[in-house]
């Protein structure tokens, strides 16, 4: 037994020693990645050999929330720890400019068991086809193909993804949380601070090939354009606009309902049993999805960073038909989301921060609704962290 343990220890040590600390064209999964959006195209790391990097995320959440409403039918919430969540991240540098990523949820609110969130292949060079193949184009272009998170808007770069909480200054995500994992392909162009993205998904969260009377599957198309400039050593300014469209009747609902891990607010908006023994609420409460089909969404994102002070904003409009019959027939509806967050990072290595966020959603599911639905949320928080590891 001692011999076996010694052999396994030596093997593990050799494996860890063979893993380099950084990968090409890679967004760090620690403090270095906080204000990173798309991975930069700077070719600063030479390719040496096939490399594997194993990483992870772990979040243990202590919750102490109260809730009430006019109906008096919400469940009472206590103060205690929630189920810890964990992610396993696998990144492989296959060749020069060719990288693979895979994320597995080891534990999440909606699924306690381990399951694969998704993965993709990222291509920043085509030298695996022939040395220097389309080198001029690939100096500005990145291709990503897989079944994973696609690049609509900038808010998904600052959200909590199950146990990956380091990019988000707050516990929860935005009210209209634009995030989904679908079969996709996209091209990103970056040149001197200018940015353009164009992509397509199959519009489906749960992949299958079955056809029935409820299927009206159509692909989704999305695009982004913007500018990200560092004015000087202290000031950085970024502005992007993104658009997403899906004309299907069964595929447009996932843009704001694609996070299968569950909400970070446990038990909120859950009701006690009524006279019929029925309750309301689930693992995804605390966010809003109008479930529009034939969806068209536009998101505008400003980002300003001055020394340790950051501002990030959202102006978003989502419109579509949700198949709710009205006397005039199925009518279009629309919602507008506004959000602004301010973060101040300070201390040695900016390891501490204070932050505040205001988020509101307003609109109608159908044009014939008598009044707007309005949701407001105010967050504030602060934290400290250990030094970055990569």
C-alpha positions in Angstrom: 0.0 0.0 0.0 2.8 2.4 0.8 4.4 1.7 -2.6 1.1 2.4 -4.4 0.6 5.6 -2.5 4.1 6.7 -3.2 3.7 5.9 -6.9 0.4 7.8 -7.1 1.9 10.9 -5.3 4.9 11.0 -7.7 2.6 10.6 -10.7 0.3 13.4 -9.5 3.3 15.7 -8.8 4.7 15.0 -12.3 1.3 15.7 -13.9 1.0 19.0 -12.1 4.5 20.0 -12.9 3.8 19.3 -16.6 0.9 21.8 -16.6 2.0 25.3 -17.5 0.3 28.2 -15.6 -1.1 30.0 -18.7 -2.7 29.2 -22.1 -2.8 31.0 -25.4 -5.6 33.5 -26.0 -7.2 32.7 -22.6 -9.3 34.6 -20.1 -7.9 33.9 -16.7 -10.3 32.3 -14.2 -9.0 34.4 -11.3 -8.6 38.1 -10.3 -6.6 38.7 -13.6 -9.8 38.0 -15.5 -12.1 40.4 -13.7 -12.3 43.2 -16.3 -11.6 41.0 -19.3 -14.4 40.5 -21.8 -13.3 38.7 -25.0 -9.8 37.1 -24.7 -7.2 39.4 -26.2 -5.7 38.5 -29.6 -2.2 39.4 -28.4 0.1 36.5 -29.4 2.4 36.6 -26.4 2.8 33.0 -25.5 4.8 30.6 -27.8 3.5 27.1 -28.2 5.8 24.5 -26.7 3.8 21.2 -26.5 0.3 19.9 -25.8 -0.7 21.3 -22.4 -3.5 20.5 -20.0 -4.8 22.8 -17.3 -7.3 21.6 -14.7 -9.1 24.2 -12.6 -12.2 24.6 -10.6 -14.6 26.9 -8.8 -16.2 26.4 -5.4 -18.9 28.5 -3.7 -20.3 28.0 -0.2 -23.1 30.5 0.3 -24.5 31.7 3.7 -28.0 33.2 3.2 -29.9 35.4 5.6 -32.9 36.8 3.7 -36.4 37.8 4.7 -39.4 38.2 2.3 -43.0 39.4 2.4 -45.8 40.4 0.1 -49.4 41.8 0.3 -50.9 38.3 -0.1 -49.0 37.0 2.9 -48.4 33.6 1.2 -44.6 33.5 0.9 -42.7 30.8 2.7 -40.6 31.9 5.7 -36.9 31.9 5.1 -34.3 31.0 7.7 -30.6 31.8 8.1 -28.2 29.1 7.2 -25.8 27.7 4.5 -27.1 26.6 1.1 -25.9 23.6 -0.9 -22.3 24.4 -1.9 -21.7 24.5 -5.7 -18.7 23.5 -7.6 -17.4 23.6 -11.2 -14.6 21.6 -12.9 -12.8 23.4 -15.7 -10.6 21.6 -18.3 -8.6 23.5 -20.8 -6.3 21.9 -23.4 -3.8 23.6 -25.7 -3.9 21.2 -28.6 -1.5 23.0 -30.9 -0.4 26.6 -31.7 -3.5 28.7 -31.6 -5.9 25.7 -31.1 -7.5 25.3 -27.7 -10.4 23.2 -26.2 -12.5 24.1 -23.1 -14.9 22.0 -21.1 -16.9 22.9 -18.0 -18.6 20.4 -15.7 -21.0 21.3 -12.9 -20.0 19.0 -10.0 -22.9 20.3 -7.9 -25.5 22.9 -8.6 -28.8 24.0 -7.1 -31.0 22.5 -9.8 -28.9 19.3 -10.2 -27.1 18.0 -7.2 -25.3 15.4 -9.4 -22.4 16.2 -11.8 -23.2 17.0 -15.4 -21.5 18.7 -18.3 -22.4 22.4 -18.8 -20.7 22.6 -22.2 -17.5 23.1 -24.1 -16.0 24.5 -27.3 -13.1 24.5 -29.6 -11.3 27.9 -30.1 -9.2 28.6 -33.1 -6.8 31.6 -33.2 -4.4 30.2 -35.8 -4.7 27.8 -38.7 -1.1 26.5 -38.6 -2.4 23.0 -38.0 -3.6 23.1 -41.6 -0.4 24.5 -43.0 2.2 26.8 -41.5 1.1 30.4 -42.0 -2.3 29.5 -43.4 -4.4 32.7 -43.6 -2.0 34.2 -41.1 -3.1 37.8 -41.9 -6.7 37.0 -41.2 -6.0 35.1 -38.1 -4.1 38.0 -36.6 -7.5 39.6 -35.9 -9.9 36.6 -36.1 -11.0 34.0 -33.5 -13.3 31.1 -34.3 -15.3 29.3 -31.6 -17.5 26.2 -32.2 -19.2 24.0 -29.7 -22.1 23.5 -27.3 -21.7 26.3 -24.8 -22.2 29.9 -23.8 -22.3 32.2 -26.8 -21.3 35.9 -27.0 -24.4 38.0 -26.9 -24.0 41.2 -24.9 -21.4 42.0 -22.3 -23.3 41.2 -19.2 -22.6 37.4 -19.4 -18.9 38.2 -18.8 -19.7 39.6 -15.4 -22.3 37.1 -14.2 -22.2 34.2 -11.7 -22.0 30.8 -13.5 -22.9 28.3 -10.8 -19.8 28.2 -8.6 -17.8 30.6 -10.8 -18.6 33.7 -8.7 -15.4 35.7 -9.0 -16.4 37.8 -12.0 -19.6 39.0 -10.3 -19.4 41.7 -7.5 -22.8 40.6 -6.2 -24.6 37.4 -5.2 -27.1 37.2 -8.0 -27.2 38.0 -11.7 -29.3 40.6 -13.5 -33.2 40.3 -13.6 -33.1 39.5 -17.3 -30.1 37.2 -17.4 -29.0 36.8 -21.0 -27.2 33.4 -20.9 -27.7 30.1 -22.6 -25.7 27.1 -23.7 -26.6 26.0 -27.2 -24.9 24.5 -30.2 -23.2 27.5 -31.8 -20.5 28.8 -34.1 -19.1 32.4 -34.0 -16.4 34.5 -35.5 -14.8 37.4 -33.5 -12.7 40.1 -35.1 -10.5 42.4 -32.9 -8.2 45.1 -34.3 -6.7 48.1 -32.4 -9.7 48.2 -29.9 -12.4 47.6 -32.6 -14.6 44.6 -32.0 -17.1 42.6 -34.2 -18.8 39.3 -33.5 -21.2 37.3 -35.7 -22.6 33.9 -34.8 -25.4 31.4 -35.1 -26.9 28.8 -32.7 -29.5 26.1 -33.2 -31.7 27.9 -30.7 -32.2 24.8 -28.5 -31.1 24.4 -24.8 -32.0 20.7 -24.6 -30.5 19.0 -27.6 -32.6 16.3 -29.5 -33.7 15.4 -33.0 -37.3 14.7 -32.2 -40.0 16.4 -34.3 -43.6 16.7 -33.0 -46.5 19.1 -33.3 -44.9 21.5 -30.8 -41.6 21.8 -32.7 -41.0 24.9 -34.7 -37.2 25.1 -34.4 -35.3 27.9 -36.1 -31.6 28.9 -35.7 -30.7 32.0 -33.7 -28.5 34.7 -35.2 -26.6 37.2 -33.1 -24.0 39.9 -33.6 -22.0 42.4 -31.6 -20.0 45.6 -32.5 -18.1 47.9 -30.4 -14.9 49.6 -29.3 -12.6 48.9 -26.3 -9.9 51.5 -25.9 -7.4 52.2 -23.2 -7.1 56.0 -23.4 -4.1 56.1 -21.1 -2.6 54.1 -18.2 -5.5 55.1 -15.9 -8.6 55.3 -18.2 -10.3 52.6 -20.2 -13.5 53.0 -22.1 -15.6 50.3 -23.8 -19.0 50.5 -25.6 -20.7 47.6 -27.4 -24.1 46.9 -28.9 -25.4 43.4 -29.5 -28.5 42.0 -31.3 -30.1 38.6 -31.1 -33.0 37.2 -33.2 -34.9 34.0 -33.4 -38.1 33.5 -35.5 -39.1 30.1 -34.1 -42.1 29.3 -31.8 -40.2 26.9 -29.6 -36.7 28.1 -29.6 -36.8 31.8 -28.7 -37.5 31.4 -25.0 -34.0 30.3 -23.9 -32.0 33.5 -24.1 -33.3 34.6 -20.6 -33.9 31.1 -19.4 -30.8 29.1 -20.3 -29.1 28.9 -17.0 -29.9 25.4 -15.8 -27.8 25.6 -12.5 -30.5 27.6 -10.7 -30.8 31.0 -9.0 -28.4 32.1 -6.3 -31.4 33.3 -4.2 -32.7 30.1 -2.5 -36.3 29.9 -1.6 -37.3 33.4 -2.7 -40.9 33.9 -4.1 -41.9 30.3 -3.0 -45.4 30.2 -1.6 -47.1 28.2 1.1 -49.7 25.6 0.1 -53.1 27.1 -0.8 -56.5 25.5 -0.1 -55.9 23.0 -2.9 -52.4 22.1 -1.6 -50.7 23.8 -4.5 -47.5 25.9 -4.2 -45.6 28.2 -6.5 -41.8 28.7 -6.9 -38.9 26.7 -8.1 -35.1 26.7 -8.5 -35.1 29.6 -10.9 -36.9 32.3 -9.0 -35.3 35.7 -8.6 -35.0 36.4 -12.3 -37.4 37.3 -15.0 -38.1 35.6 -18.4 -41.0 36.9 -20.5 -40.7 33.6 -22.6 -41.1 35.5 -25.8 -40.9 33.4 -29.0 -39.9 35.0 -32.3 -37.6 37.0 -30.1 -35.6 40.1 -31.1 -33.3 41.5 -28.4 -30.8 44.4 -28.4 -28.3 45.1 -25.6 -26.2 48.2 -25.2 -23.3 48.0 -22.7 -21.0 50.9 -21.6 -18.0 50.1 -19.5 -15.7 52.8 -18.0 -12.7 52.0 -15.8 -10.7 54.7 -14.1 -8.0 53.5 -11.8 -9.9 51.3 -9.3 -13.3 52.7 -10.2 -15.6 50.8 -12.6 -19.0 51.5 -14.2 -20.9 48.9 -16.2 -24.3 49.5 -17.6 -27.1 47.7 -19.5 -29.8 49.2 -21.8 -31.7 46.3 -23.3 -35.0 45.8 -25.1 -36.5 42.4 -25.8 -39.6 42.0 -27.9 -41.6 39.1 -29.3 -44.8 37.0 -29.3 -45.4 34.7 -26.3 -48.5 33.0 -27.8 -50.9 34.4 -25.2 -54.3 34.7 -26.8 -56.1 38.0 -26.5 -59.4 39.3 -28.0 -57.3 40.8 -30.7 -55.3 37.6 -31.2 -51.7 36.9 -30.3 -50.1 40.3 -29.9 -46.5 41.4 -29.5 -45.0 42.4 -26.2 -41.8 44.0 -25.1 -39.7 44.6 -22.0 -36.9 47.1 -21.3 -34.1 46.4 -18.9 -31.9 49.1 -17.3 -29.0 48.4 -15.1 -26.0 50.3 -13.7 -23.3 49.1 -11.3 -20.4 50.9 -9.8 -17.4 49.0 -8.3 -14.5 50.5 -6.5 -11.5 48.2 -6.1 -8.8 49.2 -3.6 -6.0 48.0 -1.4 -2.8 46.2 -2.4 -3.4 44.6 -5.8 -7.0 45.8 -5.7 -7.9 42.8 -3.6 -10.9 44.6 -1.9 -14.0 46.2 -3.3 -17.2 48.0 -2.5 -20.0 48.0 -5.1 -23.6 48.9 -5.8 -26.1 48.0 -8.5 -29.5 49.1 -9.6 -31.5 47.0 -12.0 -35.1 47.5 -13.3 -37.3 45.7 -15.9 -40.5 47.2 -17.2 -42.9 46.3 -20.0 -45.8 44.2 -21.1 -46.2 40.6 -22.2 -48.8 41.7 -24.8 -49.8 45.1 -26.1 -53.3 44.6 -24.6 -52.1 44.3 -21.0 -53.8 47.1 -19.0 -50.5 48.3 -17.3 -46.8 47.7 -17.3 -45.1 45.0 -15.2 -42.3 46.6 -13.2 -39.5 44.9 -11.2 -36.8 46.8 -9.3 -33.7 45.5 -7.6 -31.0 47.2 -5.6 -27.8 45.4 -4.6 -24.8 46.5 -2.6 -21.9 44.6 -1.3 -18.2 44.3 -0.7 -15.5 41.7 -0.3 -11.8 40.9 -0.1 -9.8 38.2 -1.8 -6.5 36.4 -1.7 -3.8 37.3 -4.3 -4.4 35.9 -7.9 -2.8 32.5 -8.6 -2.1 32.5 -12.3 
